[in-house]
Structure formats: structure tokens, C-alpha cells
Amino acid sequence: MIHSLTKQLAAAGLVATALSAALNAQESKFERVPNYSVPYEYPEVDDIKATLDRVRAYYDSTSSRGIIDRESGEVINDFSTPNKNARVAPGFASEWSYTNGVVLSAFEYIHDVTGDESYLANSSEFFDLVASTFPYFEKNREAFGSDVRGWGRMPNYHALDDCGSITAAMIKTYLKNGNKDYLPIIKNTADYISHKQLRLEDGTLARHRPQYVSIWADDIYMSVPFLANMGKLTGDTSYYDDAIRQILQMAERLYVPEKEIFDHGWSITSGDYDPRFFWGRANGWTIMSMVEVLEVVPEGHPGRDEVMHFYRSMVRSLAGLQSGSGFWHNMLDKTDTYLETSCTAMFTFAIAKGINEGWINHVYGPVALTGWNAVNTRILENGAVDGTCEATTFAHDNTYYYNRGASIHATHGYGPTLYAGAEMIRLLQNEKLKVDKARPGAVNSTYHYKLISEWPEE
């Protein structure tokens, strides 16, 4: 019996030794003080503003912004004589494009938030150039044919990408500077979106690409901000109706209730059994459009509450889908896809905006905070924004989505980053909130956003 007891004690000793070794190995693997991959810190308003200025400086450096002779490279200042070689100076800051539209809208918003007049001046400079030279390019086309290069496809648009986002920015700038030369261009875009763009029988905006009669979540942003702001400009509430209709009817086909996010696209050819791919930026376009409606369309307008529901449900889902770094994945539900900048900036903006406007609870504050900290790591010293997914079509296989490139050259990330920074400044300055901040080097410490009205003075 003594021998048996000795053997049991020896075995217990081996188990204890093994357990101790396992615990030691575990302790060496996981440090008591968290080692965050992205700084878990509270930003400063001045630092964010300096970052926005840096991004704008990079954007400005991409183009000389003017009209040039494409053969000689010389700047054209005389617009009285037709010139077949006239073209807009190349570069992002000179594009009549939807991505530049997001930047110019963000500039107008930064002007609102910070009062920095130079941002509004930047937008005015661009749109003044467009409005003053558009008639010149039209005369060149009359003289030399349709191959003359002017401001994109204006005025003969082929898709919502050609006009919706950037003309929304033009409306916002017009409402501040009152340049009536903008109005013919704005009215031309309104006519295209309202009467010429392909729609389903129920009025949902669509396109014959890549499949016959397809709906893209991207097109919510390519149309809704323009329609909402057109309603604000004209007082014609039918534009509000159409903006809300686009969100709600696209949601009927793209929103997946069990995930509370949007499929990238839908085709009439596959109908109810269309394959689902939850691309990050498509959801970013969607929630930014909802923000635009909630901000512009008056409370009580029919359908606005339904938009609010979709917005809030997306925020709830996005909070859970955010990675431990603060970024969101390029495919939201696929954690083996890369961490992507543009959608992270879009979600950061939309969530911070909701807190500031009182649309969602303040407890979402850390989601926005960590989102901004993540985006900030992708802003290079020269102001370029890295890690943005390249232009992406509505596809039908994961292999395509998984292998999209990402770089500083994908211009889709600049406007959302500017928007996110501006909204974070508002969140930092929100006088209704108090923040219990995480303590650096603490074993267990996090951020808690609280309503001041709910907490007595301590």
C-alpha cells in the first residue's frame, strides 16, 4: 500500500510540474499589460487637425489644377479660342470624379467643424474652375468632336459614378458661396439621376453591369447624398422621397437581417438566390448615405425613421465586426481578409456622427475612437493615405474580393479619412459627454463614454 501511495504522489507531482510549466508558458505568451497592435490612446484635437492638413497637402500636390495644352503642357488662360488639345491638368485634385466628390464634401464639412476658411476656399476654387471652363470645353466639342477631353463625361453622363457624389459636393459649396454658375451643372445632374439613369419598375436605381439589371450598394452613395442635398437646395421634398426610397428599396434586396449589413450587389438574373459578399466599402458607402439622409431630411419625413432603424442596426453589427486592431476587414465577415482603410474611416465617421447627433448611444464611443486610431496609423508622413482597397466591381467569387490590391493610389480612402477626422474632432469637443480614459500601462483599463447629465459632479 505504501508503494502504491508513493507512486500516486509521484504521479501527482508530475502533473503539478506539467501544469506549472503550462502556466509559465501561457504567462510568457500573454503579458499582463496589454500590448496593443494599434495605439490605445486618446487623441488630441490639434493633432487630428494637423493630420487633416497633412492629408489635404498631399491631395493638393497631386495636381496643378488648371487647363493645359496636352501637347505642349502649357497652361491655357485664354478661353476665347477653341483648342483641340485643351484638357484638364491631370491628377486627383483636378478630377470630376466620385472620389474627389467625397474629398470636396469633406472639405466643406471640415470648414463647418473647424471654421478653417481655407478648406471652403479649396472647394470653391475647384468648382469655380469647373463652372467657368465648362462652356469652353463644350465649344471645343462642337468644333472638334466628342473626343475632346473636358470635365469627365459631363454633360452626357453614362452612370451615377459620373455625377452624383461630386455634384452633391458642388451643392454644398454653392449653399455657402452662392456662385450661380454652378446651377446649370447641378440641374443637369438632377435631370440625369431623376429621368435618365436606369431604374427598376419600382424606381430603384440600377445598371446593366456586370449582369443584366444589377443593383450595387455603391450606388446608394452615388445617388442619395445628391438627392438629399437637392431637396435641401430646392425645397422640393420629392428629392427627399427619392433619396429615402433608394435606401429602403435597395435594402429590400441587399440588407441581410441576420447579419445586419449589406450584400455588395444583386442581379435580377439570380434574384432571391443571388450569392452574398459583404464587401467593406460597399457597406461604408451605404452607412455614409444614411448619415446624409438623417442629417439633411427633416425629422418626421416619411421613411426617415426606417432609415434610422437600418443605420442603428448596422452600427450594432459593425461594432461586433470590428477587429481587435480597430480596423475592419475588407470582407466584413471574413477575418482572413486584410484590414482595410477606407471602410474603417467610413465606419468611424458614421459612428462618431451618430453619437454627436444623438442617433445612437454614447457607449459606441470606443468603437469610433479605436477606428480613428487605426486609420491614423495608415496616414503617411507626407499625408498619403495607405491601405485602401482599389476600385472594385460587383463580383461573384471570393477569390476576386480576397485579392483586391490596396495602396495610397486608391483615392477612395482620402475623403472618408478627412470626414472621420472632422467627426472625431466633434466627438472630442462634445460637451454633453465625459470620458473615463484608459490608463496607460494598466492591466485592466478601457474607455467609457458617459452622458454628463446622467452623472452628478464628482
ABEGO torsion letter per residue (X at the ends): XAAAAAAAAAAAAAAAAAAAAAAAAAAAABBABBBBABBBBBBBAAAAAAAAAAAAAAAAAABAGEBBBAAAGBBBABAABBBAABBBBBEAAABBBAAAAAAAAAAAAAAAAAGBAAAAAAAAAAAAAAAAAAAAAAAAAAAAEAABBBBEAOABBABAAAAAAAAAAAAAAAAAAGBAAAAAAAAAAAAAAAAABBBBAAGBBBBBOABBGBBBAAAAAAAAAAAAAAAAAAGBAAAAAAAAAAAAAAAAAABBAAAGBBBABBBAAAEAABBBBBBAAAAAAAAAAAAAAAAABBBGBBGAAAAAAAAAAAAAAAAAABBAAGBBBABAABAABBBBAAAAAAAAAAAAAAAAAGABBAAAAAAAAAAAAAAAAABBAAGBBBGBBBBBBBBABAAAAAABBBBAABAAAAAAAAAAAAAAAAAAABAABBBBBBBBGBABBBBBBBBAAABBBX
